[in-house]
Amino acid sequence: MATVKFYGNETVPLEMHKVRIVQKLSLPPVERRLEKITEAGNNTFLLKNDDVFLDMLTDSGVNAMSDRQQAAMLVADDSYAGSATYTRLEDKLRDIFGMHYFLPTHQGRACEHILAKVFVSPGKVVPMNYHFTTTKAHITLQGGSVEELVTDAGLEVVSVNPFKGNMDIAKLRAVIGQHGAGNIAFVRMESGTNLIGGQPFSLANLAEVSNVCKEHGVPLVLDASLLADNLYFNKTREDHCKAMSIREITRRTADLCDIIYFSARKLGCARGGGICIRDRALFEKMRPLVPLYEGFLTYGGMSVREMEALTVGLEETMDEEMINQGPMFIGYMVEQLQERGVPVITPAGGLGCHIDAKRFVDHIPQSQYPAGALASALYIASGIRGMERGTLSEQREPDGSEIFANMELVRLALPRRVFTLSQVKYAVDRIAWLYDNRHLIGGLTFVEEPEVLRFFYGLLEPVSDWQNKLVAKFREDFGDSL
Ligand SMILES: *Cc1c(COP(=O)(O)O)cnc(C)c1O
């Protein structure tokens, strides 16, 4: 994106790329959308992509690749061991992060599996700014526990704090004091903190965390899956970073950490993942698990084509005009929605735009899944698929009672360089219409509720005939438009 001044004074994020491969989309009429979401049990995970107009479910594995990435995939060196492709990837990671050792994996959660197996055992604690679903699952599976130490600002839905992903340093010291440094498996910082709205941490905060870790001899692990967004926010929101290049900020970030792992489904716009390690002893502890769970040490479950695309994607991540596309589109969407009074998480983060369902449909009790109901209503109104991030995504207590989530969010992910500005405008328009008709939206109730990960497979139905009324109002307002 370029910050180009428009004669008309409007602020518009301007694409610095052109689109040369396209995929046709279809927008089914509203009656069919109602049918499809009913078939999917009001669960957007169960919709078929053919029935979705704009897929804003996730940014994972669906970012657009560049022409250079595609070209690199054609010159991949296919060999089980010692492939030249692998060497190119390893060299690129050394160049960017300055860490000597690398272990490849098939995706981000595989890194978490290996880290948890090596560092976590019953009674061990992992302090972190905030958890990610798979991270927490791997740590607890090994008998460890997670301490979330994000600053209080991180959980405020409406805020002007530019770094809501920061860790509270006093809380970190207290947790280490309480458990003893020997019981801390490692400290984990997540860039572009996923579950609280893609919110970044500042480089200054990371430096403080790093100091505390060094003082106590505890390793600092960075989850760099959403690093690209975090780097952009460091550069644009943090004074001492303004004069630094993205490459310099990246190296400064890496220098503060002992281990960096990432999902290449996000970082590098490819697929796969890996762990970069500074210290030989730590590398040797983790290395045996890679051939066991992932694949041989020079591919770790990734295809050579993915590794070539990743190598080029990592280099492209050092380009500010590339990594700013996501945050600038999200910033635009958040600003447009705010102008129309729609409650969203502020400030805008990376990853996607997050609608605050607690305020949007404040008449729906948490026991009727307001964020799930809103995601269903949004699909009916627009053909857009978002993701529920609220009570539905929680699991019941052993006694069957609900755990009500802190936040009820509908996340609209903006995969990087995939959508156009008119598609974003369409999304804003339909969300605004839905907001004006929010009183028509009702709750949901389970028809089939799996015990584990119910948000993936669960089937729900509306508590009344509110969806038919919504369709009728749509026809009234939009005539025979799609
Ligand atoms: C997606 C993600 C992961 C897991 O990566 P996968 O490639 O999906 O396994 C871990 N951490 C964060 C912050 C993520 O966003």
The ligand as an SDF file (V2000), in Angstrom:
LIG
                    3D

 15 15  0  0  0  0  0  0  0  0999 V2000
   -2.3020  -19.9620   13.2910 C   0  0  0  0  0  0  0  0  0  0  0  0
   -1.4900  -19.7660   14.4710 C   0  0  0  0  0  0  0  0  0  0  0  0
   -0.8040  -20.8290   15.0680 C   0  0  0  0  0  0  0  0  0  0  0  0
   -0.9210  -22.2460   14.5550 C   0  0  0  0  0  0  0  0  0  0  0  0
   -0.4260  -22.3850   13.2500 O   0  0  0  0  0  0  0  0  0  0  0  0
   -1.0070  -23.4980   12.2570 P   0  0  0  0  0  0  0  0  0  0  0  0
   -0.1250  -23.3860   11.0470 O   0  0  0  0  0  0  0  0  0  0  0  0
   -2.4370  -23.1820   11.9890 O   0  0  0  0  0  0  0  0  0  0  0  0
   -0.8530  -24.8210   12.9240 O   0  0  0  0  0  0  0  0  0  0  0  0
   -0.0460  -20.5530   16.1810 C   0  0  0  0  0  0  0  0  0  0  0  0
    0.0270  -19.3080   16.6850 N   0  0  0  0  0  0  0  0  0  0  0  0
   -0.6200  -18.2660   16.1410 C   0  0  0  0  0  0  0  0  0  0  0  0
   -0.4950  -16.9260   16.7480 C   0  0  0  0  0  0  0  0  0  0  0  0
   -1.4010  -18.4530   15.0210 C   0  0  0  0  0  0  0  0  0  0  0  0
   -2.0690  -17.4060   14.5050 O   0  0  0  0  0  0  0  0  0  0  0  0
  1  2  1  0
  2  3  1  0
  2 14  2  0
  3  4  1  0
  3 10  2  0
  4  5  1  0
  5  6  1  0
  6  7  2  0
  6  8  1  0
  6  9  1  0
 10 11  1  0
 11 12  2  0
 12 13  1  0
 12 14  1  0
 14 15  1  0
M  END
$$$$
